[in-house]
Amino acid sequence: MSTHELFATRASRMKASEIRELLKLLDQSGIISFAGGIPDPALFPAEGFAAAFQAALGPDQQAQALQYSVSEGYVPLREWLVDHMRSIGVECGLENILITSGSQQALDYLGKLYLSPGDTALVGWPTYLGALAAFNAYEPRFDRLSINGNRGAAEYAASAGEGAVKFAYLSPDFANPTGETVDLRGREALLDLADELNCAVIEDGAYQALRYDGDAIPSVLALELARKGSIEDCRTIYCGSFSKTLSPGLRVGWVVAAKPVISQLVLMKQAADLHSATINQMAIDQVARACFNTHIPMLRRVYGARRDAMLQALEDHMPDGVQWTKPEGGMFVWLTLPVGTNGAELLARALDTVKVAFVPGGAFFPDGSGTNTIRLSFSNSDEDTIRVGIRRLGEVLRACPAERFC
């Protein structure tokens, strides 16, 4: 018997994450990695977490910390999040918040909730690889999200065929992989489009706190709340995460949405893993209360300097014909190479000759296009390492045959 013959049809759409595979390179000596969009572990509030776990395992809290808990999430953490969301313009209550095992779990649940086979998900071109993986299991079709007025609701609906457009997914602040930000006009236009299509909006706020310059723009959910007056009337679903700010290893994220959406997601949580680890939620809650408002400015200073170092190094060392984004925050710079250049081939050459890693851009496109693009992350390398790595990458590009560039 061939085991794969028993698999559901959706299994054929599941693919290994190129980023997860590239992270294995971090264990190899001598590699300068701009691949994984991961925070610098030297910046984790480790002492705060040590104290938080010690307190959680003390005689007063250990029974709660080690026991089963409610699916919605640890109440004190959700109370902190109510205040946090208010600080970014979103008025909500405990019943509007679900704690998830990272925002990645939230994306999986939302794909399961909204997508039937053949339905359409509107996404960026490129977009976050993890979102594509999460949604892909539910057998949708992907269409390119355009909020610059080039396409209207009628065209999207016609392209959807027999299925329906169920949601638009985007990370409006310093998106993974491009580092780009959707301006205020674009966010308002997105809400108009969603109303016309009667579809949901999934707002991925993973990088929202990591702004290094420029003025903050209200979240899509905050803008819709200002229009409609109550979160219960909003179609936007906000996904947040502590992975980029406090700790990715504890896997704590959250969803903010109208109560009917949260209620359905809670049912999925009950069926999937009952609840996120209580002790991790307790630790996140204690550390967030103790240092979130001082920790974030420190991250902005450090990562902002690393971004500046990468942008300057690109100016100094990239050959003519290479273009790149100039993000106001986040963790990524997106490079577009001359047409005909292959990012995967460039990666193989860079690893072999100068031990520099990055992510080929084609993985971020639903249709596999964008082969002449690459993603660089600056968050987990110090400024000197960034300068060395970009200089080496520039050398590889300059050494490529002129007719193909690589």
QUISUL-V297829 format. One record per helix or strand of 3 or more residues. SS is the DSSP state (A for helix, B for strand). FROM is the first residue (numbers start at 0). TO is the last residue. If there is no record, write none. Layout:
ss=(SS:SS)
from=(FROM:FROM)
to=(TO:TO)
//
This chain:
ss=(A:A:A:A:A:A:A:A:B:A:B:A:B:A:B:A:B:A:A:B:B:A:A:B:A:A:B:A)
from=(2:8:17:40:45:61:74:93:96:101:119:128:140:152:164:183:199:219:230:235:252:258:277:331:342:360:372:382)
to=(5:12:26:42:55:64:86:95:99:113:122:135:143:158:169:196:203:227:232:240:255:271:316:335:352:363:376:398)
//
